[in-house]
């Protein structure tokens, strides 16, 4: 009996997967290199705030560009909390310039993340986060309230904003709208972190401690509110399922 010739499986999924892996590897290597450089610079100069700011003054634009890139990579790779980058920016550049640089980096990193997600699809997202975690997010499951939820969730300190950014890439939200909502929502948290860094840079350690304590407290409260919100949402979903099963 003649067996029909089987068609070779399409190589497209594997090609997409390998390209996503290459992109992730390049981003990770770049992040590690910048982290090593940052640690070396901190060990050499951080003990003297005046020396740090003198060095920044000598290489102002290079330092500003490095801060923007580090903020962008932090959003895309999501290995370290953004607060550390923001405090360092405030330490080196002051609160307002530091905030501006961080926000520019966050916008750059967020746009890069969304474009990568829309280019490589859900596989790119699941390389960082479990599918169940992404599918459970309210900004995925509640399109009519997506804009409002995005504004609220990004405004609450302590919520996993990098996770939200990856999730937004799976939706049809426009990038300009995303930038408008999230920049407005992030600003209070960013300025609070850079204020603490600036206080360290001016050796006002008591004030820096106050800012750090406030930031930590607000972040902890925000994370608690977010988890409580998810728990209540899950309970409501279970109750609705039970009621539907009984009827």
N, C-alpha and C positions, 0 to 999 in steps of 0.2 A: 504493500500500500504506500502510495506516495504521500509523504508528509509535506504540508505546505511550509514554505520557508518562513521562519519566524523573523519578525522585524526586530532590529536591534533597539534596545531601549534608548529613549532620548537622553542625550548627555547633558541637557540643559540644567536639571536640578543640581547635578554634581558640579557643573561649572560654576553655577551661582554660589554653591556652598564653598567651593575652593576660593573664589574671589572674596567672599565675605571673610573667610579665615585669613587671607592675605591682608586685607584691610585691617582686621583686628590686630594682627601681629605687628604691622607697621605702627599703628597707633600705640600699642602697648610698649614697643621698643622705644618710641619717641618719648612716651610718658616716663618710662624708667630712666632714660638718659637725662631728662630735665629734672627729675626727682633727685638723682645722684648729684647733679650740678647744684641744685638748690641746697641740698644738705651740706655740701662742701662749702658753699658760700656762707651758709648760716653758721657753721662751725668756725669759720675764719673771721666773720665780721659782726655777727649778731650781738656779741657781748658789748659792743660799743655803738649805740644808736646813732651818735653823731657821725661816726665813720661810715656807717651804712648809708646815711643820707648824703654824705659827701661823695661816696662812690656812685650813688644813683644820679647825683647831679652831674658827674663827669660823663656818665653814659645814660642820660635821661631817656632818650627815645628807645635805645636798646632795652633798657630795663622795663619801660612801659610796654613794649612789644612782647617781651618775655612774660610779663604778668598777664597780658591778654591771652597769649597762647596757652599758658599753664591753666588759666581759668577755663578756656575752651576744652582742653584735653581732659580736665577734671570732670566736666559735664559728660563728655563722650565715653570715657573709660570708666568713670564712677568708682574709682578705687579708694579715694580719700574724701573726707567731708569738705565741702566747699568753704566752710567757716575758717579752716586753717589758711586757705589761700587768701581769703578776704582779710583776715587779721594781718597776714604778712604784707598785703598790699597797703593797708592802713599804716603799718609800721614803716614802710619804705617811702610812701608817697603822700601820706596824710589821708584824712578821712574822705574828703570829697573827691580828690583825684583818684584815690584808691578805689572808691565805689564805682566811679565812672569806668575805670579800666576793667574791674571785675564784671560789671554789667555788659561791657562790650564783649569780653571773653565768653560770658555765659550765652549771649545772643549768638555769637559765632559757633560755639560748641553745640548749642541747641539746634540751630539750623543744620549744621553738619550731621548731627544725629538723626534728625527727621528725614533728611535727604538720603542718608544711608539706609534707613529703615524702608523708605519707599522705593529705593533701588533694589535692595536685596530681599525685602519681604520679611515675613515673620521669623524666618530662620535666624536672621541677624539679631532680632530681639531675644529669642530664646537662647542664644549663646550667652547672654548676660543674666536673664531672669527666667524662672520656670513659667511654662505656659499657664498653669493654674493661677499663678500670681497676677499675670497680665490680664487674664480673662475676668478676674474678680474685681478689677478696678472700676469704679463708678463712671469715670470719664470714657470708658469703653462701652459700658452697658446702658448708659442713659444719655443718648444723643440730644434730646430736647433740652437737657440741663447742662450740657457739656461745657459751654462757655462760662456759666456761673460757677460750676464745680471747679473748673480750671483756675479761675480767679481766686476762689476760696482756698483750694488745696495748696496753691503756690504761695499764698499769703501766710499760711500757718507754718511757723518755724518748726523744724524737726520732721516734717513729712518727707517721704522719699521722692524729691523732685526729679532726680535723674530717671527714676523708674517711670514717672509720669511722662517725661519727655519722650522716652522710647514708645510708650503707649500712644501718645499723640500721633506719632509717625504712622500708626496703623489706622488712624481715623482720616476723615476728609477735612479736618480743620485747616484753614489756610495758614501759611507761615506768618504773614504780616499780622493776622489776628492773634496768633499764638504769641508773637513778640510783644504786641501791645498789652495783652492781658498779663503775661508772666513778668514782664519788666516792671509794670506797676505794682504787681503783687510782691515781687522779690525785694523791692527797694528798701523797705523798712528793716528787714533782716540784714541786708548787705551793709547798710550804713551803720547799723549797730555793731557789726563785727569790725568794720574798718575804724570806727571810733575807738574801740578797745585797742586795736593795733596802733593807732595814732597815739593813744595815751602811753603805751609802752615805748614808742619812739621818742616821746618827750620826757620819759622817765617819771611820769606821773603814775606810779604803779598802783596806788590806792584806787585811783579812778579807773585804771585798766581792770583791776580786780572786780570793781562794781559792774563794769560793762560785761565782763566775762560771766559773772554770776547771773546777771539779768538775762544774757543770751542763753546760758545753759538752762535757766529756769523756764524761760519762755519756750525754748525748744522742747524741753521735757514735757511741758504742758501741752504744746501743740501735738507732739507725738501721741500723748495719751488721748487727746480729743480725736485724733485721726483713727486710732485703733478702736476707740469706743464707737465711732461712726461706722466703721467697717463691721464691728460685731453686731450692732443694732440692725444694720442693713442685712446681714446674713440671717439674723433671727427673724426678721420680717419676711425674708424670702422663704425660710423654712416653714413659717406659719402659713404663708400663702399656699405653699405646696401641700401642706397637711390638710388645709381646708378644702383644696381642690380634690384631694384624694378621698375625703370623706363624703363629698357631695355626689 
